[in-house]
Amino acid sequence: MRDRDIEGVLLNVHPSVEVKGTLSLNGSYPGSNNSMKVGLQPVGSSSRLPNYQGVLGRAQAPGVNGAFAIPGVAEGVYRVQVLNLPANAYIDEVRQGGRQVYDSGLVVENKSPDVVEVTVNSNGGSILGSVTTLDRKPSVSSTVVLIPDPPHRENTGLYKTATTDTQGHFTLRGIRPGTYRLMAWEVVPAGAYLNSVFLSKYEARGTSVNVVQQSSNTVELTVIPRN
């Protein structure tokens, strides 16, 4: 490279494909009078490439029978996203060929993948809480993060964030049932909590929360101060 030629390089170029699927809400097709759209978010280093960044912009609204088709998808791993979810709704399952792929991601190769089945449930749990400083004063404009339990931490769709108000209060809604760790930082770099090494330094200072359908949990947190 640089000052010499390269020979014998073989480039395999495959056309993009169409990803087809169905979307259901509470066990039924949502019909055409809803605003939900199904899209794909690239995972890993491909998310920084221009060719992949536009994929989510091609999110599609399901038809009357719940069917959708996302065009122009290149090879890679993607997470399914549902835009404009109803109040307190969450993605319950993403299945492909009978397998649950919500956590692992949808793999797209050089041919159209098996039909994707996306299930949305509108009976999500909620958390109402407050954050205080070490001297018991309201912690204003702190970042609250809901972190899924370890088996699901690669699934960024399960994380939720909120910012506390002038009284230190926050609300999180549309939470998928499960066990979570709830933490609050005075200052935290964007997305740092997705890194397991960073998180291990603070996890003991979080609060465990068990969320079930339609539950409303009340939690009090002490903020993790800057530095």
Summary of the structure (lengths in Angstrom):
residues: 227
radius of gyration: 20.5
end to end distance: 44.7
largest distance: 67.6
contacts: 645
relative contact order: 0.16
helix: 13%
strand: 43%
